[in-house]
């Protein structure tokens, strides 16, 4: 947990947002919020959200366990298939 906090703190120090970038982020957030119900109900809507967030998924085998690594504009996370099946991804 401390390593992740330190890594995120370093990333935040390295990022400096211009007013235009902040405006773009707010517009992106508004677009997602507006379409949230569609994302919940419609496969094509979910696909669009995945593309908007630039979701990248990698499946790896580590120590004989299947590990899913997910990255997107919001962050990244790695989980074992067992934790996903038991609700760890939610």
Secondary structure as GFF3:
##gff-version 3
##sequence-region A 1 90
A	DSSP	alpha_helix	2	14	.	.	.	ID=ss1
A	DSSP	alpha_helix	19	34	.	.	.	ID=ss2
A	DSSP	alpha_helix	36	41	.	.	.	ID=ss3
A	DSSP	alpha_helix	43	52	.	.	.	ID=ss4
A	DSSP	beta_strand	56	62	.	.	.	ID=ss5
A	DSSP	beta_strand	65	72	.	.	.	ID=ss6
A	DSSP	beta_strand	75	80	.	.	.	ID=ss7
A	DSSP	alpha_helix	81	85	.	.	.	ID=ss8
###
